[in-house]
């Protein structure tokens, strides 16, 4: 009985570790794309908890950067640059 419980707990922990690794891989991939200048690098993966907060903040940051660049282009156009 104890051995079966330990095996079950280990299985659940392994599953949680694998989910966490995949979430982090997706976040790192999007961060690398943004670092290369890709403003379409939003995190598309469905995430929960703190990972969702990280995703939402990351995607919001991309929107902010995109808006800043658009405003710079508009101002440059207005100035005839």
Beta strands, then each sheet from edge to edge (+ up, - down):
end
